[in-house]
Amino acid sequence: MTIEIKNVFKTFGTYEALKGVSLKIEDGELMALLGPSGSGKTTLLRIIAGLDNPDSGTVLVHGQDLTKQAVRDRQVGFVFQHYSLFKHMTVSENVAFGLRVRPRNKRPSDEEIKRRVNELLGLVQLDRMAARYPQQLSGGQRQRVALARALAIEPKVLLLDEPFGALDARVRKELRSWVRKLHKEINVTSVFVTHDQEEALELADRVAIMNVGLIEQVASPTEAYDRPATAFVSEFLGFANRIDCKVNNGTAHIGGFDVPVDFGTYSGDAVAFVRPHQIELGRPNGHDIAQAKIDSIIALGPSARVDLTFGDGHLEVLIDREELSGLGLAVGDPCAITIRRAHVYKPN
Amino acid sequence: MDEIKHNDRPALRDPRWARLAIFVLGIGFLVLFVVLPLTTVVVEALRKGVGVYLKSLGDPDTQSAIRMTLSVAAIAVPLNCIFGVAAAWAFGKFEFRGKSILLSLIDLPFSVSPVIAGMVFLLVFGLQGWFGGWLREHHIKIVFALPGLVLATIFVTLPFVARELIPLMQEQGADEEEAARMLGAGGFRIFWSITLPNIKWALLYGVLLCNARAMGEFGAVSVVSGHIRGLTNTLPLQVDILYNEYNMVAAFATASLLAGLALVTLAAKSFLEWRFADQLALTRR
């Protein structure tokens, strides 16, 4: 099922949560809505679910306007941030709920429900927890119950609100790869909200990056990382050094390096973003384009983070530790730098 | 491994006299204000033997008062239960204008003297009241009859269920309800399978308190009942009348019934708590 969101606006009182959002999610795709808190990503997810109504705009699922359909007819699976499991029901009762509340003529028989619940609990690897209450489960287990419960209604679309937000790092990583595998298996069109970029980049087929009620870029994780469409995306996705620069005649001048830009006839101030691994270090040889001074070196496993003073600012450089020791540079030394790549944006 | 007992923690140990004083004060208060009056009621009721006790309870007027009290409670408590759940639902799950004003209005019956409540109903529905003429023409009796007693009781016991449920439902929010809705459940189903189980304990306490008060209410009921013996007297009114006639044994015998009802209520609550202790522990966060 494809999901098409067209020009959706939503305000809460005077606060504009969504300012004209359009997004198309392809059939079977796993899409991430990524953004800082207050960017409107959860509001958008709740509107797709039908838990909130947009002030204007439409949400089409497989060509049908969802905003005109009752929530119970939509067959949308929703996994809540804090799971919202039914406290007074056992795990299997929780999972069975969506099937039991169906109108009589569409409700499966008791044996069929039991079979399906067992099947789903097997899928989320919780067969042995069927008789437990949510209180007796760990966070990761509750999350999987919530997932099984959402899948029980055979949703056309699966929506997940910060699905791993409340879990500790190790469980989160485990669940993440598990969810990706599950998505491959059942292949239901899915949208999940997250503020964790690593999560979005690892899981999603495509990422919609949101900021203050607008979508800044929709792209595959690699595309968004390699070719960020806006300054916000550059800064938000992974760390990037921010360097003020000047543009004239279609060229940005960044600390002595020239990067061609496509700004038309614009000339004046601009900002450049350079990723830490896109700066090369070298021993100074007297005719370098740019020089910096090493403030600190921090070893991070196989690579090292080198902090530099460059002009009147700071730069962060990521370099292979072997390469660094080959150069023989130490804290306090001057060094030569080469900017291999930069993304340049006009100031807002 | 030795268990650390309270006494083994010198920092928490109070001097002996202080412990004794607090103990005596606490127990003394309880005995003086709860146990002693209750015992008095029973002792006075049985002063002239069990036979006289039973005979005074068998008095037709007292019998009528028992029926009246039970009828009033049987009507007022379910109505307030429905109102309380509806009000708590509205306050807990929705945001609307004037919410805080309504919220404090619910408390009004707690702060207004019950006598005033009775007077209000007299003023509105009494013979000389606003609707008195119309009601007489249509042969509807409200004041000095069961409907008046029920109205006054509802007013006085209005906050009990609602007050018990509102904070709970506000704290629970609408998360589970939303989840149920996403799974395709309809409004009634959501209420019945999700909301109600989550509030049932608070609801039970509310109903028990409401019931205790409904049976024991004196002031408001006294004004609207008209004290017609064997007709509109409830148990508390009957006690008052018997006492004023210096019929001590009958007064205390009737009073012992009321006290008994209160004790049964308490016992029921304790029993349910004991019986469902594990469930209670599970559903509480």
Boltz contact constraints between the chains, C-beta under 6 A:
constraints:
  - contact:
      token1: [A, 51]
      token2: [B, 178]
      max_distance: 6.0
  - contact:
      token1: [A, 71]
      token2: [B, 181]
      max_distance: 6.0
  - contact:
      token1: [A, 72]
      token2: [B, 184]
      max_distance: 6.0
  - contact:
      token1: [A, 78]
      token2: [B, 182]
      max_distance: 6.0
  - contact:
      token1: [A, 84]
      token2: [B, 175]
      max_distance: 6.0
  - contact:
      token1: [A, 84]
      token2: [B, 176]
      max_distance: 6.0
  - contact:
      token1: [A, 84]
      token2: [B, 179]
      max_distance: 6.0
  - contact:
      token1: [A, 86]
      token2: [B, 176]
      max_distance: 6.0
  - contact:
      token1: [A, 87]
      token2: [B, 283]
      max_distance: 6.0
  - contact:
      token1: [A, 88]
      token2: [B, 197]
      max_distance: 6.0
  - contact:
      token1: [A, 88]
      token2: [B, 283]
      max_distance: 6.0
  - contact:
      token1: [A, 97]
      token2: [B, 183]
      max_distance: 6.0
  - contact:
      token1: [A, 98]
      token2: [B, 183]
      max_distance: 6.0
  - contact:
      token1: [A, 98]
      token2: [B, 184]
      max_distance: 6.0
  - contact:
      token1: [A, 101]
      token2: [B, 184]
      max_distance: 6.0
  - contact:
      token1: [A, 101]
      token2: [B, 185]
      max_distance: 6.0
  - contact:
      token1: [A, 101]
      token2: [B, 189]
      max_distance: 6.0
  - contact:
      token1: [A, 133]
      token2: [B, 282]
      max_distance: 6.0
  - contact:
      token1: [A, 135]
      token2: [B, 282]
      max_distance: 6.0
  - contact:
      token1: [A, 153]
      token2: [B, 183]
      max_distance: 6.0
